[in-house]
Amino acid sequence: MTLVELESGRTILIDIRIRADADDPDGEAPDVAAQLRSRLKRDENDCLYVDAFLLTHPDADHICGLRNHFHLGTPEGWSKSSDKILIREMWSSPIIFRRANRKSHILCDDAAAWATEARRRVAYFKQWGFANAGNRIKVLGEDIDRKTDALGAILIKADETFSTIDGAFDSSFSARLLGPLPPADEAEEEVLSKNDSSVIIQLTLASGNQPQAARYLIGGDAEVAIWERIWAKHKLVPDVLAYDILIAPHHCSWHSLSWDSWSKKREEAKVSADARSALAQARPGAVVIASSKPVKDDESDPPCIRAKREYVGIVKPVGGEFRCVSDGGGDEPLVVETNWAGPKLKRAGLIGAGLYATGVGSEALAHG
Amino acid sequence: MTDASAAPAAPIPIPVARALRQASAHPSVDGVKLVDRVDDEFVYSIDIRTEMPATWRAVGQSPIGVRVVESVNLTFSSLYPLLAPLIELRADFDRSHPHLNPGPAGAPPVPCLVAGSPRELIQTRGFIGLIDQLVEWLEKASALELNNPAAGWEPVRRDHIHDIAVVDSAALHALVERKGGAAYMWAPYIHTRSDVGHYRLHVPIEPGPFGPNDTRLFARRNFRFREDSGHCLAIAAWAGKGGDGQLQVADVYRPEDVATLADLRARAAAYGCLEFLDAKLKHVASRLTAQPIDIIVPIVVLLLPRRPYRVVGTDSNIETCGYLVEVGKGADLLNPETAVRLLGHRDTPSVAVLRRTSGDDLAAATLPWTLIGCGSVGSKLALHLTRAGRAPGVLVDRDLLEPHNFARHAALPFDGERHSLYMISKTYSVAEMVRSLAPEPKRLDLDALSLPLHADGRIAVAPSATAMIVNTTGSAVLREVYGHADWADRPPLVEACLVGAGRAAFVGIEGSGANPNASDLMAEAYNVIRQDAALADIVFSAEAEAIQIGQGCSTFSFALSDAQLSAFTASMAMVVAGAQREGLPQGGEVRLGRLGDDGVSQQWSRFATAPWIVVERTAADQPAIRIHPRVHAAIEADIAQWPGVETGGVLIGRFSQIGNCFQVVDTLPAPEDSTRSVAEFVLGTRGLKTLIDALVQSSRGTLQVIGTWHSHLQPSGPSGTDIATGALLATQQLGPLLMLIHTSGGYSALTTEAVGGGKTLLMATARGSESDGA
């Protein structure tokens, strides 16, 4: 889960993973729903909202918790008693419309709920030719067979740049859609879908009169074939891939960088030069963030130690860093602040860093 | 330095080891290592990682030179944790940051981490709290956020300086013109004869010449046993325009490191005022050469750099940097090596200082005000407001300060047990307190009641521009006299008093145009109180206990501790100060405070009142009628409920004898056996007596039934039926009776009263409209 708060105050939520365990106060998982809610604003009806919710792709670990925590259906149906978060505008990949009909990819219940809501909003737009907050949607990328051609204003095509959010122009950001790429044919579609065709977006944030104060590259779970294609397309103008902050694709998976299996081939596994190049456009001081468990030196993937080594190799020459959201051990989220000088990681607070930790409360303690 | 591994094996004290363990656990600490130990002092180097924007991290440091990883030395003495460790940055750390403690140029910079004491921080938040503060300091330093326009320019750290000059900053800064310059001033000083010999100076801002015959510099006299004193010369210097024609602004922060005349001149050059300072220094030096002195005297130098924006804690962009040079006995002003001492600065207690410290805004309105009543509540209100930079301009009270007053009055006895000999008035005692912080207020040792009756008295109570009269006498008569006074431009009254034997408090603030007036507000307060049984019990059940003062003398006053009185008075002072700062409300306002059952807590409520509807009298003796908007709304609602017929009800309120007016604050609905028709409204009786009894009981008689209202379908005055009813009721009511008539054209009224043993009936009619309330 990534929450971007623009200088204008608007918010873009990117993917969520709110497990049932996280909703249990005694559970081990941090209460991410509470962390999210504490950072969102309420409107005049006391309704919590995000201005945009970008779902990069409909895997369970990117959409889990949608029904529990977000209002679905018409905005008029929102109620204070349930106090769910209103999504003013959905930003959705077109794959959502297809996966629901494919047997190879079964959508989890939350993803199916997202697809239903997305289709409701598309239908609303088709009926009225416009939409208001809570009914708005942007479809990011064209579908095969020109199925999305009729969407007009709500369709963003690959390589287009947009600066509108929830129906308003916002000068504090611009987003360039890099993927999903429209597949040329069924065979390619098969390859791409197996590689977790995600929304890939370069997000440029303005701050303190610096229109390009920070660049984020966000690629969901996109894997090696996607990144190779992206590189082939942009290698002559690689600036569209440049980043200060890269959210390491697929939770720091080796499969974003290589065709080989890390667990089987280990050090024999070869990195794809093109995929690596696509992910190597780090600007000075860039940070690669792994949204994953701590990266361990073992055969697990993701997160994969070999992928981490590649990312360290990419950012070290430019004075950058590799960070994992679970570094530090605390439950507090990793916060990146952007000012005129660029993006900066917010240092961990004392409470969140577990410095006031105690062994009491973790298990039954015998007292003789 | 010794290598850690070569350190003697003597164990590290447990508190130090614990501190280091905590430091290591801080997420921003990369490493901790022992770098030196001398006897029982341990020096540790702590590597602190600062999060920086990407482009800065790429080059390893921020534009101002703070490194991504800074090594900071912490020196623990054997007194830790009683004494916080000394924290030193690397010697070449950029010094252009505020919050660096003053120190010589060669020594490592010492960050000033907290406004208070570091050891207090360690006690309250643990050693980790100190480290966190250090991390925060470095992060802000890296981004130059220690100084920013929003928070203001951080003045140069000048803590722990024992030579002090007391200066009125506002007056000093007023010397600074766009043209650069310097000025002499003469400052009386006291010099203690301790080892170091601390100086205390007061620099009055009265620039004057240092004439050829002026010998003040050379005269010194013994002041007291351990001190000597004299007059010294102070030189203030400031910058003008630079070579580029622009005003010279000292926008680079420099920590204080002046130790010699050469340093001082370098500092003056940096602040753009060297040429002006030099001219004065040379002049004084030539005088000293011509007439050498055999004693040591101080010379004060005040550099006044112009900062790019407002200096923190002030309203000015001029900073005051003071220095002191001792001359005489061979020490001179031309030798660059002559020692210079840092001179701390204390402001004179001015309105600006008081306002700032009170969290009040100097730019906020200053409303001249008059205090009537200088007793315990009044004296404390005056003191609170004076300390907030809002002192009263006129004090009115005719009483003397008697011995029993000292139980609660803000003043203390003039001369112990002989106090009463001197006949000290209450206004005098309050004026003495006020004048130590503000211009001396005017005193009127007169009966406040008589003053509104003649023009001279009105001007004395409220000189021109007086914005409010605060009445703390608690006198019901005074409230009526002032509230209803025939005084066209009377400033609004604010009443503040304790009620209910000191267990409740009342503040009333009049609306504009004295509508509602102080008397109306108390009537409204009674109406609010009667509806709250617990509060009514407190306010209306109080039995004033006479306190025996001396044989044959007694006064009405409540037995009440000073602390309890002060607790309420403090709250009332906040309300009055708020009205001063933010301006008076358009409508009136009632505030009621009550003491909780625990005898300590307070609960305050606020009741705003829109302007009342006033039906003015049309003849001299005729009562006026003042109607609360709530009553008008209730009447209109009742009429809307009964279209096409006359309707009516019962009026609740009071009659002010002094104001000769009815104050209507509420209504009782017509009993269910009332009848309504096109021709008339007949007020029934069923259940009405019970309601009236309850009203009188709940308000303990402060409010009563004062008459009735009814509607006329056409604009018209009292009918024959009305007059007959009025005459009947007048004989049954001991005070005047009001029959209020609502018509579509406004209100008219019939007032009747039986006087002369019930034989003479006075009748009068009045006509008014809703807009009369304005």
Interface residues (C-beta under 8 A of the other chain):
Chain A: A214 D244 I245 R283 P284 G285 A286 V287 V318 G319 G320 E321 G328 N339 A341 G342 P343 K344 L345 K346 R347 A348 L350 A353 L355
Chain B: Q22 A25 H26 P27 S28 T50 E51 M52 P53 A54 T55 W56 R57 A58 V59 G60 I128 G129 D132 V135 E139 A143
